[in-house]
């Protein structure tokens, strides 16, 4: 993937008028009485060239099933639909969710059957059964829940990581993720062990997928213009470990980074009971107890969790989870 900046090139779009530009974005917002809010992280993309390149980077193909979180006024939605894909959107803001089908009908009337939207908080998606089903999917897969292959979204920076973890956990059909987030969030998600930005998001996301940072996104393609830079993050899902409790692994990660500057012996000791017990567990896992959490890979954290499972009683492990 490139690390170039998307400069904004809506005026050079191959199909001018089919996607949302600055005029259409402001007109829609005015009609709906919407003023973008920081609470919902609303910065609407108004450049056709940008959203088309995002969709190309996501490698969305005709007929692919795509879930989109936070479609807003529909800029990225239309670019995904333009490929011939089927889109199930999740939008938390009721006026925006209500308007989206009308926007699709206005700009791409022949593709309304490829689109459906659910007015819900993405954090409350428990499985693919919760997703809205486009009419085309229902016709081709009667009685079958929507099973997205791709997640493509523009995510607010303050909820980006939790949403990604929830959807990667609860939508096992996902094969790829391409999301636009604040640059700082992108750096954290794609960080390697030992780097300054490596932390809890890096490790937890790595449980589900291989991750890399994509292109920078110009601030000028958003309305209103944000005061932070944005970038793409790409993920390719891999099988998750089946021989260890995911919740326990994530608890170990949280404990290791809760006191980032301390050694694993000290950081895990505060959680597990005593530094001596933590040292014993780490030694059993083959991990140097003098290291800090920022040096461990997801595979290392799995080994620590497995050592806890084999070294502590079920009651002790339950107490650890409660203590967290």
C-alpha positions as protocol buffer text, in pm:
chain_id: "A"
residue {
  index: 1
  type: UNK
  ca { x: 0 y: 0 z: 0 }
}
residue {
  index: 2
  type: UNK
  ca { x: 115 y: 352 z: -70 }
}
residue {
  index: 3
  type: UNK
  ca { x: 160 y: 624 z: 188 }
}
residue {
  index: 4
  type: UNK
  ca { x: 68 y: 906 z: -49 }
}
residue {
  index: 5
  type: UNK
  ca { x: -178 y: 1175 z: 42 }
}
residue {
  index: 6
  type: UNK
  ca { x: -518 y: 1178 z: -125 }
}
residue {
  index: 7
  type: UNK
  ca { x: -524 y: 1536 z: -248 }
}
residue {
  index: 8
  type: UNK
  ca { x: -892 y: 1560 z: -338 }
}
residue {
  index: 9
  type: UNK
  ca { x: -995 y: 1536 z: -701 }
}
residue {
  index: 10
  type: UNK
  ca { x: -1373 y: 1535 z: -717 }
}
residue {
  index: 11
  type: UNK
  ca { x: -1373 y: 1766 z: -1018 }
}
residue {
  index: 12
  type: UNK
  ca { x: -1186 y: 1497 z: -1216 }
}
residue {
  index: 13
  type: UNK
  ca { x: -1420 y: 1209 z: -1125 }
}
residue {
  index: 14
  type: UNK
  ca { x: -1500 y: 980 z: -1421 }
}
residue {
  index: 15
  type: UNK
  ca { x: -1873 y: 999 z: -1349 }
}
residue {
  index: 16
  type: UNK
  ca { x: -1932 y: 1357 z: -1232 }
}
residue {
  index: 17
  type: UNK
  ca { x: -2258 y: 1411 z: -1052 }
}
residue {
  index: 18
  type: UNK
  ca { x: -2315 y: 1053 z: -936 }
}
residue {
  index: 19
  type: UNK
  ca { x: -2137 y: 1103 z: -604 }
}
residue {
  index: 20
  type: UNK
  ca { x: -2168 y: 1371 z: -339 }
}
residue {
  index: 21
  type: UNK
  ca { x: -1965 y: 1688 z: -377 }
}
residue {
  index: 22
  type: UNK
  ca { x: -1933 y: 1992 z: -146 }
}
residue {
  index: 23
  type: UNK
  ca { x: -2256 y: 2149 z: -275 }
}
residue {
  index: 24
  type: UNK
  ca { x: -2461 y: 1832 z: -232 }
}
residue {
  index: 25
  type: UNK
  ca { x: -2316 y: 1767 z: 115 }
}
residue {
  index: 26
  type: UNK
  ca { x: -2407 y: 2113 z: 241 }
}
residue {
  index: 27
  type: UNK
  ca { x: -2747 y: 2098 z: 75 }
}
residue {
  index: 28
  type: UNK
  ca { x: -2828 y: 1765 z: 239 }
}
residue {
  index: 29
  type: UNK
  ca { x: -2711 y: 1889 z: 579 }
}
residue {
  index: 30
  type: UNK
  ca { x: -2922 y: 2203 z: 542 }
}
residue {
  index: 31
  type: UNK
  ca { x: -3231 y: 2006 z: 440 }
}
residue {
  index: 32
  type: UNK
  ca { x: -3191 y: 1780 z: 743 }
}
residue {
  index: 33
  type: UNK
  ca { x: -3108 y: 2064 z: 979 }
}
residue {
  index: 34
  type: UNK
  ca { x: -2779 y: 1894 z: 1064 }
}
residue {
  index: 35
  type: UNK
  ca { x: -2480 y: 2068 z: 1210 }
}
residue {
  index: 36
  type: UNK
  ca { x: -2184 y: 1831 z: 1235 }
}
residue {
  index: 37
  type: UNK
  ca { x: -2111 y: 1747 z: 1598 }
}
residue {
  index: 38
  type: UNK
  ca { x: -1783 y: 1660 z: 1769 }
}
residue {
  index: 39
  type: UNK
  ca { x: -1976 y: 1421 z: 1994 }
}
residue {
  index: 40
  type: UNK
  ca { x: -2053 y: 1191 z: 1701 }
}
residue {
  index: 41
  type: UNK
  ca { x: -1724 y: 1270 z: 1527 }
}
residue {
  index: 42
  type: UNK
  ca { x: -1904 y: 1399 z: 1221 }
}
residue {
  index: 43
  type: UNK
  ca { x: -1671 y: 1517 z: 946 }
}
residue {
  index: 44
  type: UNK
  ca { x: -1832 y: 1446 z: 611 }
}
residue {
  index: 45
  type: UNK
  ca { x: -1618 y: 1357 z: 307 }
}
residue {
  index: 46
  type: UNK
  ca { x: -1715 y: 1568 z: 7 }
}
residue {
  index: 47
  type: UNK
  ca { x: -1460 y: 1457 z: -252 }
}
residue {
  index: 48
  type: UNK
  ca { x: -1554 y: 1190 z: -506 }
}
residue {
  index: 49
  type: UNK
  ca { x: -1195 y: 1112 z: -599 }
}
residue {
  index: 50
  type: UNK
  ca { x: -1109 y: 1033 z: -238 }
}
residue {
  index: 51
  type: UNK
  ca { x: -1396 y: 795 z: -169 }
}
residue {
  index: 52
  type: UNK
  ca { x: -1340 y: 615 z: -500 }
}
residue {
  index: 53
  type: UNK
  ca { x: -974 y: 559 z: -416 }
}
residue {
  index: 54
  type: UNK
  ca { x: -1065 y: 429 z: -69 }
}
residue {
  index: 55
  type: UNK
  ca { x: -1300 y: 176 z: -225 }
}
residue {
  index: 56
  type: UNK
  ca { x: -1034 y: 73 z: -477 }
}
residue {
  index: 57
  type: UNK
  ca { x: -781 y: 26 z: -196 }
}
residue {
  index: 58
  type: UNK
  ca { x: -1037 y: -187 z: -15 }
}
residue {
  index: 59
  type: UNK
  ca { x: -1053 y: -406 z: -328 }
}
residue {
  index: 60
  type: UNK
  ca { x: -1433 y: -415 z: -329 }
}
residue {
  index: 61
  type: UNK
  ca { x: -1568 y: -606 z: -629 }
}
residue {
  index: 62
  type: UNK
  ca { x: -1913 y: -638 z: -789 }
}
residue {
  index: 63
  type: UNK
  ca { x: -2140 y: -857 z: -579 }
}
residue {
  index: 64
  type: UNK
  ca { x: -1925 y: -831 z: -265 }
}
residue {
  index: 65
  type: UNK
  ca { x: -2105 y: -794 z: 67 }
}
residue {
  index: 66
  type: UNK
  ca { x: -1987 y: -484 z: 254 }
}
residue {
  index: 67
  type: UNK
  ca { x: -2070 y: -345 z: 598 }
}
residue {
  index: 68
  type: UNK
  ca { x: -2022 y: 29 z: 645 }
}
residue {
  index: 69
  type: UNK
  ca { x: -2021 y: 200 z: 986 }
}
residue {
  index: 70
  type: UNK
  ca { x: -2116 y: 564 z: 1023 }
}
residue {
  index: 71
  type: UNK
  ca { x: -2207 y: 639 z: 659 }
}
residue {
  index: 72
  type: UNK
  ca { x: -2319 y: 990 z: 752 }
}
residue {
  index: 73
  type: UNK
  ca { x: -2462 y: 1164 z: 448 }
}
residue {
  index: 74
  type: UNK
  ca { x: -2358 y: 881 z: 214 }
}
residue {
  index: 75
  type: UNK
  ca { x: -2040 y: 991 z: 36 }
}
residue {
  index: 76
  type: UNK
  ca { x: -1852 y: 664 z: 86 }
}
residue {
  index: 77
  type: UNK
  ca { x: -2175 y: 463 z: 62 }
}
residue {
  index: 78
  type: UNK
  ca { x: -2236 y: 575 z: -295 }
}
residue {
  index: 79
  type: UNK
  ca { x: -1876 y: 501 z: -393 }
}
residue {
  index: 80
  type: UNK
  ca { x: -1910 y: 144 z: -259 }
}
residue {
  index: 81
  type: UNK
  ca { x: -2245 y: 92 z: -434 }
}
residue {
  index: 82
  type: UNK
  ca { x: -2094 y: 224 z: -757 }
}
residue {
  index: 83
  type: UNK
  ca { x: -1878 y: -91 z: -775 }
}
residue {
  index: 84
  type: UNK
  ca { x: -2185 y: -315 z: -781 }
}
residue {
  index: 85
  type: UNK
  ca { x: -2134 y: -428 z: -421 }
}
residue {
  index: 86
  type: UNK
  ca { x: -2411 y: -483 z: -165 }
}
residue {
  index: 87
  type: UNK
  ca { x: -2398 y: -248 z: 134 }
}
residue {
  index: 88
  type: UNK
  ca { x: -2541 y: -292 z: 483 }
}
residue {
  index: 89
  type: UNK
  ca { x: -2486 y: 35 z: 670 }
}
residue {
  index: 90
  type: UNK
  ca { x: -2495 y: 101 z: 1045 }
}
residue {
  index: 91
  type: UNK
  ca { x: -2578 y: 460 z: 1138 }
}
residue {
  index: 92
  type: UNK
  ca { x: -2632 y: 579 z: 1496 }
}
residue {
  index: 93
  type: UNK
  ca { x: -2789 y: 918 z: 1409 }
}
residue {
  index: 94
  type: UNK
  ca { x: -3164 y: 873 z: 1335 }
}
residue {
  index: 95
  type: UNK
  ca { x: -3205 y: 1163 z: 1086 }
}
residue {
  index: 96
  type: UNK
  ca { x: -2903 y: 1044 z: 887 }
}
residue {
  index: 97
  type: UNK
  ca { x: -3020 y: 682 z: 889 }
}
residue {
  index: 98
  type: UNK
  ca { x: -3363 y: 789 z: 767 }
}
residue {
  index: 99
  type: UNK
  ca { x: -3219 y: 1001 z: 487 }
}
residue {
  index: 100
  type: UNK
  ca { x: -2968 y: 749 z: 348 }
}
residue {
  index: 101
  type: UNK
  ca { x: -3214 y: 538 z: 144 }
}
residue {
  index: 102
  type: UNK
  ca { x: -3348 y: 860 z: -11 }
}
residue {
  index: 103
  type: UNK
  ca { x: -2995 y: 971 z: -104 }
}
residue {
  index: 104
  type: UNK
  ca { x: -2922 y: 636 z: -269 }
}
residue {
  index: 105
  type: UNK
  ca { x: -3254 y: 656 z: -456 }
}
residue {
  index: 106
  type: UNK
  ca { x: -3173 y: 1009 z: -574 }
}
residue {
  index: 107
  type: UNK
  ca { x: -2817 y: 949 z: -691 }
}
residue {
  index: 108
  type: UNK
  ca { x: -2822 y: 580 z: -787 }
}
residue {
  index: 109
  type: UNK
  ca { x: -3187 y: 474 z: -826 }
}
residue {
  index: 110
  type: UNK
  ca { x: -3091 y: 153 z: -1005 }
}
residue {
  index: 111
  type: UNK
  ca { x: -2894 y: 38 z: -700 }
}
residue {
  index: 112
  type: UNK
  ca { x: -3147 y: 88 z: -419 }
}
residue {
  index: 113
  type: UNK
  ca { x: -3193 y: -290 z: -400 }
}
residue {
  index: 114
  type: UNK
  ca { x: -2823 y: -320 z: -312 }
}
residue {
  index: 115
  type: UNK
  ca { x: -2854 y: -106 z: 0 }
}
residue {
  index: 116
  type: UNK
  ca { x: -3001 y: -129 z: 350 }
}
residue {
  index: 117
  type: UNK
  ca { x: -2935 y: 68 z: 668 }
}
residue {
  index: 118
  type: UNK
  ca { x: -2973 y: -5 z: 1038 }
}
residue {
  index: 119
  type: UNK
  ca { x: -3021 y: 279 z: 1288 }
}
residue {
  index: 120
  type: UNK
  ca { x: -2810 y: 148 z: 1575 }
}
residue {
  index: 121
  type: UNK
  ca { x: -2490 y: 196 z: 1770 }
}
residue {
  index: 122
  type: UNK
  ca { x: -2228 y: -26 z: 1603 }
}
residue {
  index: 123
  type: UNK
  ca { x: -2103 y: -122 z: 1948 }
}
residue {
  index: 124
  type: UNK
  ca { x: -2430 y: -311 z: 1996 }
}
residue {
  index: 125
  type: UNK
  ca { x: -2390 y: -539 z: 1694 }
}
residue {
  index: 126
  type: UNK
  ca { x: -2380 y: -889 z: 1841 }
}
residue {
  index: 127
  type: UNK
  ca { x: -2372 y: -1092 z: 1520 }
}
residue {
  index: 128
  type: UNK
  ca { x: -2442 y: -1069 z: 1148 }
}
residue {
  index: 129
  type: UNK
  ca { x: -2807 y: -1146 z: 1229 }
}
residue {
  index: 130
  type: UNK
  ca { x: -2833 y: -787 z: 1357 }
}
residue {
  index: 131
  type: UNK
  ca { x: -2736 y: -632 z: 1022 }
}
residue {
  index: 132
  type: UNK
  ca { x: -2983 y: -481 z: 778 }
}
residue {
  index: 133
  type: UNK
  ca { x: -3036 y: -693 z: 467 }
}
residue {
  index: 134
  type: UNK
  ca { x: -3030 y: -535 z: 119 }
}
residue {
  index: 135
  type: UNK
  ca { x: -3317 y: -655 z: -101 }
}
residue {
  index: 136
  type: UNK
  ca { x: -3074 y: -803 z: -354 }
}
residue {
  index: 137
  type: UNK
  ca { x: -2907 y: -1014 z: -86 }
}
residue {
  index: 138
  type: UNK
  ca { x: -3245 y: -1134 z: 38 }
}
residue {
  index: 139
  type: UNK
  ca { x: -3350 y: -1232 z: -312 }
}
residue {
  index: 140
  type: UNK
  ca { x: -3030 y: -1425 z: -378 }
}
residue {
  index: 141
  type: UNK
  ca { x: -2994 y: -1570 z: -26 }
}
residue {
  index: 142
  type: UNK
  ca { x: -3347 y: -1619 z: 110 }
}
residue {
  index: 143
  type: UNK
  ca { x: -3355 y: -1665 z: 485 }
}
residue {
  index: 144
  type: UNK
  ca { x: -2980 y: -1608 z: 520 }
}
residue {
  index: 145
  type: UNK
  ca { x: -2838 y: -1329 z: 735 }
}
residue {
  index: 146
  type: UNK
  ca { x: -2612 y: -1074 z: 565 }
}
residue {
  index: 147
  type: UNK
  ca { x: -2251 y: -1198 z: 577 }
}
residue {
  index: 148
  type: UNK
  ca { x: -2015 y: -910 z: 495 }
}
residue {
  index: 149
  type: UNK
  ca { x: -1679 y: -984 z: 336 }
}
residue {
  index: 150
  type: UNK
  ca { x: -1547 y: -629 z: 376 }
}
residue {
  index: 151
  type: UNK
  ca { x: -1574 y: -356 z: 638 }
}
residue {
  index: 152
  type: UNK
  ca { x: -1524 y: -13 z: 482 }
}
residue {
  index: 153
  type: UNK
  ca { x: -1581 y: 298 z: 692 }
}
residue {
  index: 154
  type: UNK
  ca { x: -1489 y: 647 z: 802 }
}
residue {
  index: 155
  type: UNK
  ca { x: -1469 y: 604 z: 1181 }
}
residue {
  index: 156
  type: UNK
  ca { x: -1470 y: 877 z: 1447 }
}
residue {
  index: 157
  type: UNK
  ca { x: -1135 y: 868 z: 1626 }
}
residue {
  index: 158
  type: UNK
  ca { x: -1283 y: 841 z: 1976 }
}
residue {
  index: 159
  type: UNK
  ca { x: -1468 y: 513 z: 1908 }
}
residue {
  index: 160
  type: UNK
  ca { x: -1269 y: 366 z: 1620 }
}
residue {
  index: 161
  type: UNK
  ca { x: -1080 y: 99 z: 1815 }
}
residue {
  index: 162
  type: UNK
  ca { x: -1374 y: -30 z: 2023 }
}
residue {
  index: 163
  type: UNK
  ca { x: -1594 y: -52 z: 1713 }
}
residue {
  index: 164
  type: UNK
  ca { x: -1328 y: -244 z: 1521 }
}
residue {
  index: 165
  type: UNK
  ca { x: -1280 y: -494 z: 1805 }
}
residue {
  index: 166
  type: UNK
  ca { x: -1656 y: -549 z: 1843 }
}
residue {
  index: 167
  type: UNK
  ca { x: -1715 y: -604 z: 1471 }
}
residue {
  index: 168
  type: UNK
  ca { x: -1408 y: -823 z: 1417 }
}
residue {
  index: 169
  type: UNK
  ca { x: -1524 y: -1038 z: 1708 }
}
residue {
  index: 170
  type: UNK
  ca { x: -1892 y: -1055 z: 1613 }
}
residue {
  index: 171
  type: UNK
  ca { x: -1879 y: -1062 z: 1232 }
}
residue {
  index: 172
  type: UNK
  ca { x: -1661 y: -1367 z: 1158 }
}
residue {
  index: 173
  type: UNK
  ca { x: -1736 y: -1351 z: 784 }
}
residue {
  index: 174
  type: UNK
  ca { x: -1516 y: -1039 z: 754 }
}
residue {
  index: 175
  type: UNK
  ca { x: -1206 y: -1097 z: 542 }
}
residue {
  index: 176
  type: UNK
  ca { x: -1078 y: -741 z: 505 }
}
residue {
  index: 177
  type: UNK
  ca { x: -1111 y: -407 z: 681 }
}
residue {
  index: 178
  type: UNK
  ca { x: -1035 y: -66 z: 533 }
}
residue {
  index: 179
  type: UNK
  ca { x: -1112 y: 224 z: 763 }
}
residue {
  index: 180
  type: UNK
  ca { x: -1032 y: 593 z: 764 }
}
residue {
  index: 181
  type: UNK
  ca { x: -930 y: 710 z: 1111 }
}
residue {
  index: 182
  type: UNK
  ca { x: -726 y: 980 z: 1280 }
}
residue {
  index: 183
  type: UNK
  ca { x: -358 y: 938 z: 1188 }
}
residue {
  index: 184
  type: UNK
  ca { x: -263 y: 881 z: 1550 }
}
residue {
  index: 185
  type: UNK
  ca { x: -514 y: 594 z: 1573 }
}
residue {
  index: 186
  type: UNK
  ca { x: -382 y: 449 z: 1246 }
}
residue {
  index: 187
  type: UNK
  ca { x: -29 y: 456 z: 1386 }
}
residue {
  index: 188
  type: UNK
  ca { x: -137 y: 278 z: 1703 }
}
residue {
  index: 189
  type: UNK
  ca { x: -330 y: 7 z: 1523 }
}
residue {
  index: 190
  type: UNK
  ca { x: -48 y: -69 z: 1280 }
}
residue {
  index: 191
  type: UNK
  ca { x: 239 y: -30 z: 1530 }
}
residue {
  index: 192
  type: UNK
  ca { x: 504 y: -301 z: 1572 }
}
residue {
  index: 193
  type: UNK
  ca { x: 625 y: -431 z: 1912 }
}
residue {
  index: 194
  type: UNK
  ca { x: 885 y: -204 z: 2065 }
}
residue {
  index: 195
  type: UNK
  ca { x: 769 y: 111 z: 1892 }
}
residue {
  index: 196
  type: UNK
  ca { x: 654 y: 420 z: 2079 }
}
residue {
  index: 197
  type: UNK
  ca { x: 296 y: 388 z: 1953 }
}
residue {
  index: 198
  type: UNK
  ca { x: 260 y: 14 z: 2020 }
}
residue {
  index: 199
  type: UNK
  ca { x: -6 y: -54 z: 2281 }
}
residue {
  index: 200
  type: UNK
  ca { x: -337 y: -217 z: 2367 }
}
residue {
  index: 201
  type: UNK
  ca { x: -508 y: -137 z: 2033 }
}
residue {
  index: 202
  type: UNK
  ca { x: -212 y: -279 z: 1838 }
}
residue {
  index: 203
  type: UNK
  ca { x: -216 y: -608 z: 2028 }
}
residue {
  index: 204
  type: UNK
  ca { x: -591 y: -662 z: 2040 }
}
residue {
  index: 205
  type: UNK
  ca { x: -637 y: -588 z: 1670 }
}
residue {
  index: 206
  type: UNK
  ca { x: -353 y: -829 z: 1590 }
}
residue {
  index: 207
  type: UNK
  ca { x: -556 y: -1108 z: 1753 }
}
residue {
  index: 208
  type: UNK
  ca { x: -793 y: -1084 z: 1456 }
}
residue {
  index: 209
  type: UNK
  ca { x: -590 y: -963 z: 1160 }
}
residue {
  index: 210
  type: UNK
  ca { x: -267 y: -860 z: 993 }
}
residue {
  index: 211
  type: UNK
  ca { x: -260 y: -480 z: 995 }
}
residue {
  index: 212
  type: UNK
  ca { x: -84 y: -212 z: 794 }
}
residue {
  index: 213
  type: UNK
  ca { x: -112 y: 161 z: 753 }
}
residue {
  index: 214
  type: UNK
  ca { x: -240 y: 296 z: 423 }
}
residue {
  index: 215
  type: UNK
  ca { x: -256 y: 635 z: 257 }
}
residue {
  index: 216
  type: UNK
  ca { x: -283 y: 970 z: 428 }
}
residue {
  index: 217
  type: UNK
  ca { x: -606 y: 1161 z: 371 }
}
residue {
  index: 218
  type: UNK
  ca { x: -606 y: 1536 z: 311 }
}
residue {
  index: 219
  type: UNK
  ca { x: -798 y: 1742 z: 566 }
}
residue {
  index: 220
  type: UNK
  ca { x: -943 y: 1944 z: 280 }
}
residue {
  index: 221
  type: UNK
  ca { x: -1172 y: 1660 z: 164 }
}
residue {
  index: 222
  type: UNK
  ca { x: -1382 y: 1691 z: 483 }
}
residue {
  index: 223
  type: UNK
  ca { x: -1660 y: 1926 z: 587 }
}
residue {
  index: 224
  type: UNK
  ca { x: -1608 y: 2071 z: 835 }
}
residue {
  index: 225
  type: UNK
  ca { x: -1230 y: 2057 z: 802 }
}
residue {
  index: 226
  type: UNK
  ca { x: -1099 y: 1862 z: 1104 }
}
residue {
  index: 227
  type: UNK
  ca { x: -807 y: 1979 z: 1315 }
}
residue {
  index: 228
  type: UNK
  ca { x: -640 y: 1637 z: 1296 }
}
residue {
  index: 229
  type: UNK
  ca { x: -487 y: 1439 z: 1012 }
}
residue {
  index: 230
  type: UNK
  ca { x: -645 y: 1117 z: 885 }
}
residue {
  index: 231
  type: UNK
  ca { x: -515 y: 797 z: 730 }
}
residue {
  index: 232
  type: UNK
  ca { x: -633 y: 459 z: 613 }
}
residue {
  index: 233
  type: UNK
  ca { x: -576 y: 138 z: 803 }
}
residue {
  index: 234
  type: UNK
  ca { x: -601 y: -198 z: 627 }
}
residue {
  index: 235
  type: UNK
  ca { x: -657 y: -534 z: 791 }
}
residue {
  index: 236
  type: UNK
  ca { x: -659 y: -886 z: 653 }
}
residue {
  index: 237
  type: UNK
  ca { x: -838 y: -1126 z: 886 }
}
residue {
  index: 238
  type: UNK
  ca { x: -668 y: -1446 z: 995 }
}
residue {
  index: 239
  type: UNK
  ca { x: -799 y: -1739 z: 1199 }
}
residue {
  index: 240
  type: UNK
  ca { x: -819 y: -1656 z: 1569 }
}
residue {
  index: 241
  type: UNK
  ca { x: -657 y: -1891 z: 1823 }
}
residue {
  index: 242
  type: UNK
  ca { x: -893 y: -2158 z: 1953 }
}
residue {
  index: 243
  type: UNK
  ca { x: -670 y: -2302 z: 2228 }
}
residue {
  index: 244
  type: UNK
  ca { x: -689 y: -2010 z: 2471 }
}
residue {
  index: 245
  type: UNK
  ca { x: -953 y: -1785 z: 2628 }
}
residue {
  index: 246
  type: UNK
  ca { x: -961 y: -1458 z: 2431 }
}
residue {
  index: 247
  type: UNK
  ca { x: -1097 y: -1265 z: 2727 }
}
residue {
  index: 248
  type: UNK
  ca { x: -807 y: -1382 z: 2942 }
}
residue {
  index: 249
  type: UNK
  ca { x: -554 y: -1286 z: 2673 }
}
residue {
  index: 250
  type: UNK
  ca { x: -705 y: -937 z: 2653 }
}
residue {
  index: 251
  type: UNK
  ca { x: -699 y: -909 z: 3034 }
}
residue {
  index: 252
  type: UNK
  ca { x: -326 y: -988 z: 3029 }
}
residue {
  index: 253
  type: UNK
  ca { x: -275 y: -720 z: 2762 }
}
residue {
  index: 254
  type: UNK
  ca { x: -468 y: -461 z: 2964 }
}
residue {
  index: 255
  type: UNK
  ca { x: -269 y: -543 z: 3280 }
}
residue {
  index: 256
  type: UNK
  ca { x: 66 y: -528 z: 3099 }
}
residue {
  index: 257
  type: UNK
  ca { x: -3 y: -181 z: 2957 }
}
residue {
  index: 258
  type: UNK
  ca { x: -184 y: -40 z: 3261 }
}
residue {
  index: 259
  type: UNK
  ca { x: 160 y: 43 z: 3403 }
}
residue {
  index: 260
  type: UNK
  ca { x: 348 y: 79 z: 3078 }
}
residue {
  index: 261
  type: UNK
  ca { x: 684 y: 181 z: 3223 }
}
residue {
  index: 262
  type: UNK
  ca { x: 700 y: -112 z: 3463 }
}
residue {
  index: 263
  type: UNK
  ca { x: 842 y: -455 z: 3390 }
}
residue {
  index: 264
  type: UNK
  ca { x: 603 y: -740 z: 3322 }
}
residue {
  index: 265
  type: UNK
  ca { x: 689 y: -884 z: 3663 }
}
residue {
  index: 266
  type: UNK
  ca { x: 568 y: -567 z: 3834 }
}
residue {
  index: 267
  type: UNK
  ca { x: 278 y: -482 z: 3602 }
}
residue {
  index: 268
  type: UNK
  ca { x: 128 y: -831 z: 3600 }
}
residue {
  index: 269
  type: UNK
  ca { x: 211 y: -875 z: 3968 }
}
residue {
  index: 270
  type: UNK
  ca { x: -29 y: -594 z: 4059 }
}
residue {
  index: 271
  type: UNK
  ca { x: -308 y: -778 z: 3877 }
}
residue {
  index: 272
  type: UNK
  ca { x: -229 y: -1143 z: 3935 }
}
residue {
  index: 273
  type: UNK
  ca { x: -155 y: -1110 z: 4306 }
}
residue {
  index: 274
  type: UNK
  ca { x: 221 y: -1087 z: 4364 }
}
residue {
  index: 275
  type: UNK
  ca { x: 530 y: -1012 z: 4153 }
}
residue {
  index: 276
  type: UNK
  ca { x: 665 y: -1354 z: 4247 }
}
residue {
  index: 277
  type: UNK
  ca { x: 360 y: -1532 z: 4105 }
}
residue {
  index: 278
  type: UNK
  ca { x: 381 y: -1316 z: 3791 }
}
residue {
  index: 279
  type: UNK
  ca { x: 748 y: -1409 z: 3753 }
}
residue {
  index: 280
  type: UNK
  ca { x: 664 y: -1779 z: 3782 }
}
residue {
  index: 281
  type: UNK
  ca { x: 389 y: -1749 z: 3521 }
}
residue {
  index: 282
  type: UNK
  ca { x: 610 y: -1555 z: 3279 }
}
residue {
  index: 283
  type: UNK
  ca { x: 897 y: -1800 z: 3320 }
}
residue {
  index: 284
  type: UNK
  ca { x: 661 y: -2088 z: 3250 }
}
residue {
  index: 285
  type: UNK
  ca { x: 547 y: -1905 z: 2935 }
}
residue {
  index: 286
  type: UNK
  ca { x: 907 y: -1860 z: 2820 }
}
residue {
  index: 287
  type: UNK
  ca { x: 887 y: -1481 z: 2853 }
}
residue {
  index: 288
  type: UNK
  ca { x: 1162 y: -1269 z: 3015 }
}
residue {
  index: 289
  type: UNK
  ca { x: 990 y: -1117 z: 3321 }
}
residue {
  index: 290
  type: UNK
  ca { x: 1221 y: -815 z: 3303 }
}
residue {
  index: 291
  type: UNK
  ca { x: 1068 y: -701 z: 2973 }
}
residue {
  index: 292
  type: UNK
  ca { x: 793 y: -443 z: 2942 }
}
residue {
  index: 293
  type: UNK
  ca { x: 461 y: -517 z: 2778 }
}
residue {
  index: 294
  type: UNK
  ca { x: 551 y: -306 z: 2475 }
}
residue {
  index: 295
  type: UNK
  ca { x: 805 y: -572 z: 2369 }
}
residue {
  index: 296
  type: UNK
  ca { x: 555 y: -859 z: 2346 }
}
residue {
  index: 297
  type: UNK
  ca { x: 371 y: -978 z: 2036 }
}
residue {
  index: 298
  type: UNK
  ca { x: 18 y: -1114 z: 2039 }
}
residue {
  index: 299
  type: UNK
  ca { x: 172 y: -1463 z: 2029 }
}
residue {
  index: 300
  type: UNK
  ca { x: 369 y: -1382 z: 2348 }
}
residue {
  index: 301
  type: UNK
  ca { x: 55 y: -1263 z: 2526 }
}
residue {
  index: 302
  type: UNK
  ca { x: -121 y: -1584 z: 2424 }
}
residue {
  index: 303
  type: UNK
  ca { x: 161 y: -1785 z: 2581 }
}
residue {
  index: 304
  type: UNK
  ca { x: 125 y: -1592 z: 2905 }
}
residue {
  index: 305
  type: UNK
  ca { x: -252 y: -1653 z: 2910 }
}
residue {
  index: 306
  type: UNK
  ca { x: -196 y: -2024 z: 2846 }
}
residue {
  index: 307
  type: UNK
  ca { x: 52 y: -2038 z: 3135 }
}
residue {
  index: 308
  type: UNK
  ca { x: -209 y: -1874 z: 3360 }
}
residue {
  index: 309
  type: UNK
  ca { x: -470 y: -2128 z: 3249 }
}
residue {
  index: 310
  type: UNK
  ca { x: -240 y: -2418 z: 3332 }
}
residue {
  index: 311
  type: UNK
  ca { x: -93 y: -2266 z: 3649 }
}
residue {
  index: 312
  type: UNK
  ca { x: -399 y: -2129 z: 3826 }
}
residue {
  index: 313
  type: UNK
  ca { x: -725 y: -2289 z: 3931 }
}
residue {
  index: 314
  type: UNK
  ca { x: -1052 y: -2198 z: 3755 }
}
residue {
  index: 315
  type: UNK
  ca { x: -1157 y: -2010 z: 4070 }
}
residue {
  index: 316
  type: UNK
  ca { x: -837 y: -1805 z: 4068 }
}
residue {
  index: 317
  type: UNK
  ca { x: -886 y: -1718 z: 3700 }
}
residue {
  index: 318
  type: UNK
  ca { x: -1245 y: -1609 z: 3767 }
}
residue {
  index: 319
  type: UNK
  ca { x: -1118 y: -1387 z: 4047 }
}
residue {
  index: 320
  type: UNK
  ca { x: -867 y: -1228 z: 3809 }
}
residue {
  index: 321
  type: UNK
  ca { x: -1147 y: -1143 z: 3567 }
}
residue {
  index: 322
  type: UNK
  ca { x: -1356 y: -993 z: 3843 }
}
residue {
  index: 323
  type: UNK
  ca { x: -1055 y: -800 z: 3975 }
}
residue {
  index: 324
  type: UNK
  ca { x: -1001 y: -645 z: 3633 }
}
